[in-house]
Amino acid sequence: MEPRLHRPRLIAYGTMFIALLAMTPWLGWWIPLPLVTAAVVVRLAERNMARRAKPEYLLAAGLVTTQIIIGVSVVATGASQSPISAWFVFALLALAPRFSKRGVVAGFVIIGSILLLSTVAIDLSGFVDDPVQTLASAAMLIGVAAFSVALSSSELRHRGEAAFDPLTGLLNRKSLAARFEEVRQQARVTGRPVSLLLCDIDRFKAVNDTYGHHRGDEVLRDVGREIRAALRSFELVYRLGGEEFLVIVPGLDVKEAAAVAERVRVLVVERQPGGVAVTVSLGVSAGRGEEIDYRTLFGRADEALYQAKQGGRDCVVEAPGSPPELGGADAPAVHASDRAKPKSVRVGSH
């Protein structure tokens, strides 16, 4: 979970739990249990996000499950007259900072459907006799949805203006620190490692000198696209500047991350970005627990990248400082295809 949402969620769940405890004389001793179950479901979803290729689906499934739990509680506490029907709004508020406009709208449709099923569909006669509680909850849900869609669109627009490289469309340095801190916090919860891939286009200066800067820009854009194609949806690519790219890989140790880096290397060779036979070199580092520090991991990856350059380029090198349990070793491990390398421009030193 994003660090900025941690405190608001604790306040929300804490307030709901206290209110439910206060309601037990009227609603029954069991009423806090669904809330506890919902909190456990969301926590389990978040703990397993780093291991999934599509973590947003897991998070969405967790949120839908919690709404079903709330729906069952609404039915058990009076259906159309339930005092807790308005609590569907909490999930909708959590969608805006996590999902796009389309995700917020989809969430509204799902939550609204569960609200109607647990009130009007289950207790139509009660709704007809006294629709006040259900209508108030529905109106609140619609109002919050409208604000959530606007906030989601605004946040995504401002993020895009500030955080993206205009040439490649990749993230830039401005958003790197915040994202790494989120990944570090998640890794502390899950106990999983975090890896960095540092990628550099080999002899890129020669590409500009030989083909011109316009072709060089095409190469940068295409290399960024190939890196993106080799990753899972939540593994973010950053253009650090020039021909250097960085990938944050949560949940994988150095061996697993090196396999991802090798996919990147092979894709670049096969696709010939910008119509030029270029190659890339990659350095890989990993850490777990207290070792998940950006400067430390970046330094190791940078040293591994240097070893890749010194070793002939067009290869993947694991950082020698990675802990043994993460797959590292005292000497750098080099990965490269046994097949013949494509012809590359041989001018320049990088």
Secondary structure, 3 states (H helix, E strand, C coil): CCHHHHHHHHHHHHHHHHHHHHHHHHHCCCCHHHHHHHHHHHHHHHHCHHHCCCHHHHHHHHHHHHHHHHHHHHHHCCHHHCCCHHHHHHHHHHHCCCCCHHHHHHHHHHHHHHHHHHHHHCCHHHHHHCCHHHHHHHHHHHHHHHHHHHHHHHHHHHHHHHHECCCCCCECHHHHHHHHHHHHHHHHHHCCCEEEEEEEECCHHHHHHHHCHHHHHHHHHHHHHHHHHCCCCCCCEEEEECCEEEEEEECCCHHHHHHHHHHHHHHHHHHCHHHCCCCEEEEEEEECHHHCCHHHHHHHHHHHHHHHHHCCCCCEEECCCCCHHHCCCCCCCEECCCCCCCCCCCCCCC
